[in-house]
């Protein structure tokens, strides 16, 4: 309560009359009414009163004046005289019977919606008290009324259309506009946007439905703007949106598209997230830019689908629509359909097939073609809309997304051809024997006939629940395979629901969710290495193999090789080993290597592969080493022999130690009729420890052994001594540390005994190499040698 004194005297010698002004609420907020009560404290003859009141019009709005008990049945008049200035007056209509005291009048103001928080002033000037004789006395009010406007959120609005539709995977940011008593964003303790699957009062929504909004600026009216992305990671369905804000930890104020939530005038915004279009696979595609008739892009089942010609002659590659195109001649006399381009693919699991291609030719080349399909390559059916007229430029002869009939769907074998249907040439004459036809950008696409969803953990490429070196192998198996990208890509090790690929196993190999298996997926393996879905380890409790290295059997380095026995086709290997019995600080791992692209011959259209075709991963943690090497994509398998390995640098340690093989996983593939069947299996074959004298361990390879070569390091001749325990075919090879043979030192039959061979290493580049002894097709030893750049 504020008490403002006002003096009144009825005449000379009369005591003054006290008038007080009270304000019940000293901390009104925006929208609140503020009522000043004028009270005649002493009994006095009273007939009327009037005054002028000054106030800040940006904070307060004059509403009304009413008479008090002293003016009961009388009149009250009030109004604005100017901005921020009001005149008020109250009067009785009949004289009072005797002097009285009590309420004179009440003056009501309302705090403006956009009033700034803080102290405001109301000054009363010229307060006159008039008696029934018309004698007026002015009472000076020495102190103004100073209420403190409380901070509050007086305006809050959800800024979005009433209904918004976005496609699953798209982002959408909703906005918040609010005014909080002129305060800045730093004074807002919380501004949040809520999204709920149910349209209801937002004050009842669970806390997890709300997300913080980011301050984005102030508009011309002083409203604070906030924004938040609200569609991220949400599945396709109907969602409802509201906003809320709080000052200084006070209760939230809620709002919707109509402003502050009051249950009537406001409503939730509607966010409709709809599924995106189904993913369209390139079942098989040829752009010929690599001057190859093999697919440039295909699902694994069609990676070896050859594009060919029947009756005509493929003469190489020419200039295409973009890059290169397949070129052919010999189309004369083929108008009966006996000459055609063709391919054989699998459409298993696919529906809604479409075909695209481009053709052009020389003036004497064939003009008319027809797209046809066949389940057996014998009986052909023309595709409706598949007639093609070829010209001498790439603007003609175009088939764009031609629908293939349902009979072509979901087939293990489907033949497609572009058959010549007339002997007429492009120029209008007969097709000549040297007339050319070129074809480019051939793509057969389709949609998964039975889509389903699976859960993927980024980095767990083989879906076994553990991220380790084994997860590198599927990356090679499905290298450059494409499929539906994750709707939402994230790097956290949390479950991500995605559409299952064709083939399904490739789904997990796309560890980063971008829709293609490539080198970027290796990042997720490294990022989440060692993490487990179920907190378990995949290494066996009992080691697969243990190698004991006795004291004196090593001299600074020991090379360990992983060998495969028999004719098991190997495309990749991953292993986990531990070094025991030697302090961690005394040893190190050097030169982990793969021999997967070593000595093997090319197969079919696939050339011999080099190290660029190897995907590798190496991780050292304490006394543990994990490594993986895998061939990328399709190609020839490695059959037995040295698969990979590593070198242990023992430093000054001369005591015994053990190398323990905890896990060995290989990936293999079998190519049958152009269909690649991938698989992964675990083997428990021996881990050989080469480089020691015969009888060096219970896990030895047998048949013989290598002795330390000398001098080592070397720059010229290297003497390689070895022992043959059983007569047989013997070979001595120098390999790079990746396992590729760089020089065969000796090959031939040797009887039991001790031997040595001299290798001229002067032409080798400086660096580390491996020397390998093989007896009767089995590895008998490997030593590490170093070629230096200086003379011995």
N, C-alpha and C positions, 0 to 999 in steps of 0.2 A: 504494500500500500504506500502511495505517495501522498503526503500532506502538504498542500500549498496554502499558506495563510493569505487571507484577503481582509482588509479592515473596512468596517462600515460604521458610519455615525449618523444618527437620525437628526442631530442638531448639536448646537454648542453645548458642551458639557456632557453629552451622551457618551457612554462607554462604547468602544469599537465593537463591531460584530465580526466574528471569525467565520470565513468561508474556506472549506478544504476541498481539494480535488483528489479523488482516490482512483487508483488503477489496480484492479485485483490481480491481473496477470502481467508480471513484469518481463516475461520471456515468451512472447507470442511467436508463432512460426508463420510461414507463408500460408495465406488462406484463412488464418484465424481472425476472429473479430476482437477488437481492442476497445473496451468501453471505459470512458472517463465519467465518473460520477461527481457532480458538484453538490456540496452539502453545506447548508446554512447551519453552522454549529451553535450559534446563540439565538435565543428568541428575539425576534425583531419584527416590526410591521413590514410585510413583504407583499408586493403586488406583481413585479416582473423583474427579469434580469436579461442582460444581453452581453455578448462579448465577441471578440475576434480570436480565431485560433490559427496558428501558423504551424506547418508540418512539411516534411519532405515527401513530395508527391510521387517520387520514385519508389518510396517504401510504403506509404500509407494511402488509402483511398477513403475520402469522407463518405459516410453512409447516411447517417441520420442524427437528429436530435429529438429527444422526447422529454416531456415535463416530468418532474418528480412529484412526490406527494404534496409538496407545497403548491403545485400547480394543477392538482387534480381537477379534471373537468375544464382545464384551461387550454391554451393553444401553445404549439411549439413550431418554430420555423427555423430552418437551417439550409444553407447552400453554399456553393463555392462563390467567392468573390473574385478570386484569381487562382492561378495554379499554385497550390500549396497554401491557400488562404481561404478559410471558411468563416461565415458569419452565422451566429446562433442566437436565438431569442426564445424565451418562454414567458408566459404571462397568465395570471389568473383572469377570470371573467367577472368575478365578484370580489369585493374586498374581503380580507380575512377578518374574522370577528375579534381576534386578539393576536398579539404578536406570537409568532411560531418559529420553530426550528425544524430542520429536516432536509431531505433531498430536494435540491432545486431542479436539477435536470441531469440527463445522461446523454453523452455524445459518443456515437459509435464510429469507429474507423475499422477498416479491414486491411490486413497486411497484404501487400501486392504479391501476386504469384512469383514475380521475378525480383522480389526484394532481396537485397544483399544482407547477409548476416552482420550483426553488430549493433551498436548503440544508435538510436535515432532520437530526435528531439521534437517535442510538442510544446509550443509556447502559447500562453494565454495572454492576450493583450486587451486592455480596455474592458475589464469585467465591471459592469455597472449593476448595482442593486437599486431598485426603484420602489418607493413606498406608494401607498394609495394616493398620496397628495402630489405625486409626480416628482418628489425630491429624489434625485439620483446621486449616488455616491460611487466614485470609481475606486476600485480596489486593485492596487498594483500587485501582480504576481511576480515575485522576485526570482523564482527558480522554475525552469522548464521541467516538464515530465520527460523522462529519458528511459523508455523501455528498451530492452535488449532483444533484438530480433534473433531468434534461435535458428541455427543452421538446420536445413531440412532439404530433402529431395522434393522439389515442388513440381518438377516436370520430368516424366520418364516415358519414352516412346520406343517401341520396337520398329526399326527402320528396315522393312522389307515389304515386298508386295504381299497382299493377303494370301495368295497361293503362288508358290514357286516350285517349278519342276526341274530337276537336274538328273542327269544320267549317272548311274552308279560308277564311281571312280572319279567323277568330277568334283571340284571344290566349289563351295558357296560360302560367302561371308555375310553374315547378318550384322546390322548396325544397331547401336543404342544412342539415342539422343537424350541428354538429361541436363537439368539445371538444378544446382544445389546451392541456393542462397548466395550466388556469386563466388563460390569457392572454386579452387582449381582442382585439377585431376589428382594432385598429391593429397588432397583432403578426402578423396573418395576411398574408403577402406575396402570396398568391394563393388565391382560392376561385372555382372555375369549374365550369360545367355543360357537359357535352359532348353533342352530338347527332350520331348517325352513322346512315347508311342500312344499316349492317351490324351485326349483333349479334356482338360479339367483345370481347376483352379491351380495356378502355378505355385501357390504357397504350400500346396500339399505334395509337391514333387520331391522325390528322394534327392539327397545331396549329390549323388553320382551323376545326376542328369544335368548338372550345372557346370559350366566351364568359364574361366575368367576371360574377360574381354580386354583388348589392348587399346590404350588411349591413342587416338589418331588426330586430335586437334579440336579447335574451338571455331564455331561458325560465326556468322555476322551478328547473330542475336545473342551471342554469349553462351550458347549451349555447348556442353562438352560432348565430344563424339568418341564413341568406342566401337570396336569391331572384333569379331571372332569368327573363325572358320567353323562351320557346324555340320558339314556333310562328310568330313573325313572319317573313314573307317566305318561308316554306317551302312548297313545292308539296305537293299531295295525294299521300301515300304513307305507308309504314310507316317510323317512325324509332325509334331506340334511344337511351336516355338514361343517362348516368352522371355522377358528380361527382368532383372532385379538389381537393386543397388542399395548400398548401406553407407552411412556416414559414421565414422568413429566407432565402429562395432555395434551400432544401434540396430534395431530391427530393420529387416529388409523392406523396401518399397518395391512393389511388383508392377509390371506394365506389359502391355501388348501392342497390337497394331493400332489401337484406338487411344492409347495413352495410358495413364495410371489405371491399374486394375481395380475396378470397383464392383465387379460382378455384373455390371449392366453394359456400360458403354465401351468396354474393351474386349478384345478377343485375341486368341492365339493366332500367330501366323502358321500357315500350313506349308510344310516342306515335303514334297513328293519325290522320292528317289526311285527311279525306274531302272530296270535292268538294261544293260547295254546290249548291242546286237551280238549274236553268237559269234564266237571266234571262227574265222575262216582259215583253215590250214592250206598251205601249199603242199598238196599231196606229192606232187613232183613238178619241178620247173627247170627249164633249160634257157639260159641267156647266152650261152656259147661264148661268153667273153673270155673265158680261159682256154678257148680253142679246144674244147673237149665235148664229147657227145654224152658224157655222164652228167647227171643232174647238178645244177648249181645250188639247188635248194630242194630238199625232199624230206619226208618223214623217213625214219630209219628203214622201214620195209622197202622203200624205193630208192635207197641211196645208190644202188648199182643198176638202176633202170636205164638201159641204153636207148638213145634216140638214134634211129637208123632209117634206111630207105630200102625198098624192095623194087627191083626192076631198074631203077635209076642208080647212078653212081655218085656217091659222096666224094667230092673232089677237094675237100678242105673247108676253109672258112673264109668268108668275105666280109665286106663292110655291111653291118647290120643297121637296124633302126637306131640302136645305141650300142656301141661296141662292135662285136662280131656277130655273124650269123652263119649257120651251116649252109654250105653251097653244094649244089649237085647239078649234074648234066645227064644226058642219055634218056630224056623223057619222050623221045619220038615213039610213035605207035603205041602210046600208053593210054589212049582215050577210052579203052575198054575197062579201065579200073585195075589193070595189071601192074601199074606202077604207082608207088605211093610212099610218103613218109609214114613212119609208124613207131610206136613204143608199146611196151607192156608194163603195166603197173598193178599194184594192189590198191583197192579202195576199201579194204576191210575196215569197218567201223565208221565209214563216212557216208553222209547223205547230202542232198542238195548240191550235187557236183556242178561245177562250171569250168569251161575251157576258154582260154584266150590264146591267140597266136597272131603272128604277122608274117606275110609272105610278099616277096617281090621277085622280079626276074628280068632277064634280057628280052629283047623284042621277039626272039625266036624261041623263048621258053614257054612252057605251058601256061594257059590262061585260066582254066576252070578246074576247081577242086571241090571235093565234098568231104566233110567230116563224118566219119563212120566209126562204129564201135562193134566189138565182138567179144563174147565170153571165151571163145576158143581159138580165135585167129583164123577160123575157116568160114563161118557164116557171119556176114557183115550186115549191119543195119545203119542206114543213113540217119543222122541226127537232124531233127527238124530245125530249120534255120541255119544249117551248117554249110550252105552253098557259098563258095568263095570265088570271087573274080579278082585275079592277080593283075597288077599293072607293073610298070617299070619303076615306080617309086613306092616308098613305104606307106604312103597315104592310102593305098588300096590294099586289098587282100588281107583285111583286118577282121579277126573274130574277137569280139570283146565280151567276156563273161557269158558265153553261150551255155544255156542250161543243158545238161546231159540227162537223158531219161532215167527214171527210177530203176530200170533194169541194169543200169551200170553201177548202181550203188552197192556197197558192202560186198564186194567180190574179191576173192583171193587173187584172181587173175582177170585183168581187163585189158583188152587190146584196143588201141585207138589209132586210127590212120587218117591221113589227109590224102585221099585218092584222087588221082587225075581222072576227069570225067569227059574230056574232049581233046581231040588232037589239034584244036585251034590254038594258035600261038597268041601272044600278047599283041602282036602287030596285025592279027587277023588272018594270017596264013597258017600253014601247017607247022607244027612244032618241029624244030630241027634237033639233030642229034647232039649238037653242041650248045643248044639253048639251055640257059641256066635257070634254076629256081632256087631261091634262098628262103630260109625260114628262121625266125627269130622270136624271142620272148614267148616261149611256149609254157603255159602254166595251167595245170589242172588243180583246182581247189575244191574244198569240201568242208562240211560242218560235221562235228561229232554227232553221230546218230543217237547216242545214248549218253549224254553228258551227266557227269556226277561231280561231286566235290570231295576233296581230301584235305587233310591238315598237313601243312609243311612247317618245319622248323628251319629257319635260315641256317645253312651250313651242314645240316644233316642230309647230305646228298643221296645216301643209300637207305634212308628211312629206317635205321636200326636203333635210333634213340641216342646215339653217341656221336659226337663230332671228333673225328680223328683222321689219320692219314688215309684210311679206307674210303673216306668220302671223296677223295680225288679221283678214284677209279671210274665212278659213273660219269664224271665230267668228260673223260676221254671217250667212254662208250657212246655217249649221246652228244658228242661235240658238234656244235652248230645246229643241233636239232631245235626247231622252233615250235612253240605252242602258246596257249592262252596266257598272256601276262597276268600277274596278280592284279586284282582290282586296286589293291593298296599295297605298295611296296614299302617295306620297313626293314631296318637292319637289326632290330632287337631280337633276342632269342626268345621269341614268343610265338605261339601257334598262329599260323596264317591260313585261312581257308581259301583254297583256289580250285579252279576247275581242273579235273584230272586230264592229263594229256593223252595223246595216242602216239606211242605206247605209254601206259600209265607210269612205268618206272622212270621215265624221263621227267616226270613232274617234279620229283624231289631234287633232280640234278640242277634245275633252275633255281639255285639257292637264293639269288637276289630278286627273283620274281619279275625280271624284265622281259620274259617271253622268249629268250634264246639262251642256250647253254654255250658259254664261252669262257674266256679267261677271267671275266669279271666275277664269275661265280666262285672262283678260287678265293676271292677276298673274304667271302662269308665263312669259308672253312677256316681260314686263318683267324678271322675276328672272333669266332666262337669255338676255337679249338679247345678241346678238353671239357666242353659243356655236355651235359647229359639231361635227357628228358626225365629219366627216372632215377637219376643219381647213381648209376651203376657203371662199372667198367667192363669193357668188352674183352680185355685180355684174360686169358685162361689162368686158372690158379696153378696148373702144372705146366711148366715151360714145354714148348714144342721141341726144343733142342738146346743143349748146353755144350759150349766149347770151352775146354780148359786150356789155357795157355800157360805152360810151365815156365818157371824162372829160367832165364838163359835162352829161351826159344824165340826171343824177339830182341830187336836192336833198334829201338826208337819208333818203329812203325810196324803195324800189323794190318794187312789188308784182309777184310772179311768179304767173302762172296756168297750170294744167295743163288743156289743152283736149282734148276728144275730137272727132274728125271723123266724119262719116257717121252712120249709124243703128245703131251698135253699142250693144246694151243693157248698161248699166253699173250694177252694184249696189255696187261698192266699188272703191277704188283705193289703191295703196300706191306711194310713190315714194322714191327716194334721190337727193339732189342734193348737190353740193359747191360751195362758193364759193371761187374761186381768184383770186389776184392782189391780195387785200386782207388785211392782217394780222388774225389771229384776234381780237385785242383791240379792233379798230376797228369791228366790226359785230356785229349780233345779229339773231335771228329773232323776229318778232312776228306774232301773229294767224294761225297756220296755220288754214286754213278748208276746209270741204267745201261743195260746191254740190249734193250728191246729193239733198237734199230741197228744192231750189229750185223752179223753174218746171216742174212736171209735173202732169198731171191724175191724179185718182184712177182706179183700175182695179177694176172689179167691186165686190166687197164691201169693198175696202180703201180707207180714207180717205186723203186727202193726209197725208203724214207730216211731222213736225217734227223738231227736233234731238234730242228724246228717243229717236228711232228710229235715231240714228247712234251707232256705236261708233267711238271715235277713239283714236289712239295717236301721240304725237310724241316724238322722241328727237333730241337735239343732242349731237354728240360732235366737238369741234374744229371743223373746217370742214365737217363732214358733217351733213346733216339727213335724218332718215327720218321719214315720217309715213304714216299709214294712216287711211282713213275708209271705213266700210262700213255699209250699211243692215242692220238687224237683221231676220232672218227673211224672210218673204215680203212681197210688195208690189210696187209699180210700179218699173220700171227707169228710169234716167236715160239719155236718148238724146242723145249728143253735147253740144257746148257746153262751158261752163265746168264742170269737175269738182271742182276744188279749187285750193289754192295757198297762198301765204304771202307775208309782207312782210319784206324785208331792210331793216333800219335801218343806214344806212351811217355815221351819226354825222358826224365831221369829215372823213371820207375823200371826196375829190373826184376821185380818179384812176379809171382804168378797172379793171374786174374782169370775171370770167366766172362764169356760173352753169352748172354741168355736170350734166346729167341722166344718172345712171349706171344707174338701173333704174326702170321704170314697169310696174306690174302692175295689171290690173283684174280684177274678178270680175263675172260676168254670170250671168243665169238666163233660162230660157225656160219659159213656162207653157203647157202643152199639155194640154187635157182634165183640168185640175186636177192634173197630175203635174209637179212642179218638177224640172227637170233642171239641176243646178248645174255650173259649170265655172270654171276659172281660166286666163287666157291672158295673155301678155306682148305689149305693143304698143310700137311705136317711133314713135308720132306726135310731132308737134312740141310743144315747150314754148315757149309764146308769152310774150314779155316786154312787157306793156302799160305804158302810162303815159308813153311818150316820143313825140316828134314824128315825123311820117312819115319813113320811111327810116332808122329808128333801129337797124336790125340786119338781118343776113342771114337771120334766122329770123323776121322779122316776119310778121304775119297778112295784111297787105295790105288794100286797100279803104279805108283811112282811118286816122286816129289821134286820140287824145285829147291835148290840151295841158293843162298844169297848171291846175287849177281855182283860183279865187281869190274871196275871201280863204280861205286854208287855214292854220290852222283857221278855222271859221266858226261863227256862232251864228244868223244869219238867212238872207239870200240867199247862194247859192253860184253863181258864174258858171262855166259849163262850156263852154270853147271846144274845138272839134274840127274836123278836116279830113276831107272826103269826097273820095277820089281817083277813085272810080268810082260813078256814079249807082246808086241802089238803095234798097231799104227799109231804113230806119235806125231804131234804137231806142237811147235813152239811159236807163239804169236806175240807181237807187241800191240797193245791196245791203248787207245786214249782212255782217260778216266771215266768217260761215259760208256765204255764197253765196246766201242767200234774198233775193228781191226785196222791198224794202219800199216802193218808190215808182217808178213809171214816169214819167220826166221828159218824154220825147218819143217818139212813134212815128209814122212816116210816110215818104213817098218824098222823097228829096232828091237834087238834081243835084250834080255835082262842084263843090267849092268849100269855103270856110271858113265856119263857123257858130259860134254860141254860144247856149246856153240858160241860163235863170236858174231855179234851184231854190230854193223857199222851204223851208228846213230848220228853221224855228223850232219845228216840232212834233216833231222828232226828239229822242230821248233823247241826252244827251251820250255820246260814244264814237267809235270808229273805224268807218268805212264804206268801201265800194267804189263807185266810179262806173264803169259799164261802157258801152262803145260797141259796138254790133253793126251790121254793114253786110251786107245781103243774106244774113242768117242766119249770118254768120261773125263771130267775135270780132275786134274791131279795136282794142281798148285797154281797159285798166283802170287807174284811179288810186286811190290811197288818200287819203281826206279825213277830217278830224276835226271833229266837232261839239262845241263847247265850251259851257259853261253861262254864259258871260259875254258881254256885248255887245262887238261889234268896235270 
